[in-house]
Amino acid sequence: MDDLEDLYREIILDHYRSPRNHGELPPPAHRTEGFNPLCGDEIILTLLVDDDRIADVRVIGHGCSISQSSASLMTGAVKGLSVADARRSMRSFKRMMTVAEDGDLDDEDADEPVDLRSLGELAALQGVVKFPVRIKCATLAWNTLDQALLELEAEHATLEG
């Protein structure tokens, strides 16, 4: 288990030191900001959705290694996915963050197991659940993505209606 924890630590540090998809996309990309008032972590996410697919996503921000590496990992996980598949990844990640130390889920989807293999490198963040105060750090980028997708849906509905 120590080898696995070391590997996860390496993945987190690698994404913190060399973030993927770092930067901002120019307009017409959608821009959403996320903030964790408990620790001061900030994320600015720019997102380009084309034909219901996340064509590109970039992130900048500052904060702890958990929030910034999670943002980097998130961009790699959702880039190129349909919005529906990105939402599924988001739900899986957030559910992983609710897994208690005994392996039980702490949410209403307890009958649906979290498949860590399907999360790829995102599974590196599963150790965060041992430190409940850090879960908000790990989920900040995902909550910001969720907010961005909701804002885009609202804009689209307004244009159609």
HELIX and SHEET records of a PDB file:
HELIX    1   1 ASP A    2  ARG A   17  1                                  16    
HELIX    2   2 SER A   65  VAL A   78  1                                  14    
HELIX    3   3 VAL A   83  MET A   96  1                                  14    
HELIX    4   4 LEU A  116  LYS A  130  5                                  15    
HELIX    5   5 PRO A  132  ARG A  134  5                                   3    
HELIX    6   6 ILE A  135  GLU A  160  1                                  26    
SHEET    1   A 3 HIS A  30  ASN A  36  0                                        
SHEET    2   A 3 ASP A  41  ASP A  50 -1                                        
SHEET    3   A 3 ARG A  53  HIS A  62 -1                                        
END                                                                             
